[in-house]
C-alpha cells in the first residue's frame, strides 16, 4: 500500500506502508500538518504489464487529449474551484 501526498506545482512524496492497518491513522495525521494540500491513496502492484483493457483506456485518453476534451488549470486555486464544482 502506498500513500501519495501531492499538491499542484509542488513536491510529491510516496510512502510505502507494510501494515495496511496504519493507513487511516497516517492519513489523519498527514491532514493535520500545515502545508499538506491533499492526501490520496493509490494501490501499487508489481505487475507492470499493460493489459488490453488498460491499453484501451490509454488510447481513449490520448484521443480525448488530441480532441481537446481535457480540463486545464493554471493555478492551485483554479484546480480547487474545478474540484469544488464537481
VMD Tcl script that draws the C-alpha trace (Angstrom):
set ca {
  {0.00 0.00 0.00}
  {1.39 3.40 -0.95}
  {0.28 6.83 0.18}
  {0.84 9.64 -2.31}
  {0.99 13.17 -0.95}
  {0.73 15.82 -3.63}
  {-0.19 19.43 -4.34}
  {-0.26 21.22 -7.70}
  {3.08 22.77 -8.65}
  {4.86 21.35 -5.63}
  {6.65 18.25 -4.41}
  {5.20 14.78 -4.25}
  {6.13 12.14 -1.72}
  {5.30 8.43 -1.92}
  {5.22 6.45 1.31}
  {5.02 2.66 1.17}
  {3.39 1.04 4.19}
  {3.99 -2.52 5.28}
  {0.92 -2.57 7.53}
  {-2.36 -1.60 5.83}
  {-3.99 -1.14 9.23}
  {-1.96 2.07 9.62}
  {-3.41 3.78 6.53}
  {-6.32 5.54 8.22}
  {-4.22 6.89 11.11}
  {-1.46 8.08 8.82}
  {-3.92 9.86 6.51}
  {-5.45 11.63 9.53}
  {-2.02 12.66 10.81}
  {-0.91 13.97 7.43}
  {-4.02 16.12 7.11}
  {-3.06 17.84 10.39}
  {0.29 19.01 9.00}
  {0.26 22.59 7.75}
  {1.18 22.74 4.08}
  {-0.25 19.35 3.11}
  {-2.64 20.17 0.26}
  {-4.11 16.72 -0.23}
  {-3.75 13.08 0.73}
  {-4.91 10.33 -1.61}
  {-4.45 6.61 -1.88}
  {-3.03 4.61 -4.77}
  {-2.66 0.87 -4.96}
  {0.69 -0.29 -6.29}
  {1.13 -3.66 -7.92}
  {4.23 -5.44 -9.09}
  {2.59 -6.23 -12.44}
  {3.91 -3.61 -14.85}
  {2.22 -5.11 -17.91}
  {-0.29 -3.11 -19.88}
  {-3.40 -5.23 -20.22}
  {-5.71 -4.88 -23.23}
  {-8.26 -3.11 -21.00}
  {-5.64 -0.65 -19.75}
  {-4.36 -0.09 -23.30}
  {-7.92 0.73 -24.41}
  {-8.23 3.30 -21.61}
  {-4.86 4.86 -22.53}
  {-5.87 5.01 -26.21}
  {-9.19 6.65 -25.29}
  {-7.44 9.20 -23.05}
  {-4.95 10.07 -25.79}
  {-7.80 10.59 -28.26}
  {-9.66 12.81 -25.80}
  {-6.48 14.85 -25.30}
  {-5.98 15.15 -29.06}
  {-9.60 16.34 -29.41}
  {-9.10 18.98 -26.70}
  {-11.52 17.20 -24.34}
  {-9.42 17.88 -21.26}
  {-9.51 20.16 -18.23}
  {-6.65 22.61 -17.82}
  {-5.98 24.58 -14.64}
  {-3.34 27.28 -14.36}
  {-3.14 27.54 -10.58}
  {-3.88 25.52 -7.46}
  {-6.82 27.83 -6.74}
  {-8.28 27.25 -10.20}
  {-7.91 23.50 -9.73}
  {-9.63 23.67 -6.34}
  {-12.51 25.66 -7.88}
  {-12.88 22.94 -10.51}
  {-12.91 20.15 -7.89}
  {-15.40 22.08 -5.76}
  {-17.73 22.35 -8.77}
  {-17.94 18.58 -9.21}
}
mol new
graphics top color blue
foreach p $ca { graphics top sphere $p radius 0.5 }
foreach p [lrange $ca 0 end-1] q [lrange $ca 1 end] { graphics top cylinder $p $q radius 0.2 }
display resetview
